[in-house]
Amino acid sequence: AARDLANKDAERKEAQRERAEESAKTGKARGDAVKRAEICDQARAAVRMYQSENKIPLYRLNEKGERILVNDEERRRKLEEQQRLSREYCAG
């Protein structure tokens, strides 16, 4: 009787541990999905900004904190990078 009780207790603890592990995996997957969605949204917004028809002047900050105008070549490179991120993080 004591052995049966000990076995049932061990089985119950194992089942709890398995449920806890599964819950942790689900939570991590949910967190990963949220992060991917945020990156996707940011990349899509950046693509729209870099593709803007009226070529809004864009600036970046250099290491001294000074505003530097983004030239056409840098704009093209940044557009390509954001398009790559969009394909990677927005896909299915």
Summary of the structure (lengths in Angstrom):
residues: 92
radius of gyration: 25.2
end to end distance: 53.7
largest distance: 81.9
contacts: 189
relative contact order: 0.11
helix: 75%
strand: 7%
